[in-house]
Amino acid sequence: MNSINPAPQAAAEAKRYEIQFPVLVCRETGVVRDYQISKLPHLIIIDKKGVIRTSTTFLKTDDIKKVVDELIKE
């Protein structure tokens, strides 16, 4: 999620860091407020039913993998 930069800049940063998952650009929406995000970077993992499974800052790669692997099994 990018709550600071305009969409073109956020897309360029995602490409630069080789991010291969969707990046939500929410500069002019209520997403930051709605999800009660107070610090960046912030990671939110939402399952296919729309349930937030993880909402945190600074999650380690191995921990992200564990959450995503569990979702894939479902």
N, C-alpha and C positions, 0 to 999 in steps of 0.2 A: 504494500500500500504506500502510496506517495501522497501526503497531504499538504505538501509545501509547493512543489514545482508544477508548472503548467504541463499538460499532457505530452507535448512534443519532447520536452526536456526529460520527463519521467521515462518515456519510451527510450530515449537515447541512453539514459543511465542503466535501464534494464538490459539493453543490448550490450553496453560496455561491460557490465558485470556478468554477462551470459546467464541472466535469469530466464529460466525456461518455463515459468508458470505465469499465469495472469497477474498483472500488477494493477491494482485498483487505484485510479487517480481520483482523489476526493477533495480537491482543493476548494471546491465551491458547493460541497454537499454537506449533509449532516452526519456522515459516517463516523468521523472522529468523536463527535458528541454521542451518537447512538451506541457506539461500541465502547464508550468511556476510555478512550485512548489518551494517555497523558504523557507518554514518552515514545520517542522514535529511536531506532527502528522498532516496529511492533509486528509480530507475526500472529495472524489469526488463521487457524485451519478449521474449515467448515465442511462437515460431511455432506453426502449427497442428499440428505433429508433437510439440510439447512441448519443443523445443530452445530454450535460452536464446540469443537473438540479441544482446541488449544487457543489461548489468548495470552500472549506473554511477550516480553522483550528478551532479547539475547538468548534464545534457545540454541543449544549446541546442535551441530549437524546430526550427530548420532541420535539425539533425542527427537529431532524432526523426523528422521528416518523411521524411528519406532512408531510414532503416531501415524505416519503415512502408510507404513506397512500394515498396521492394524486396520486402517480404513480400506485398504485394497483387499484384505482378506474378507471383509464384510461384503 
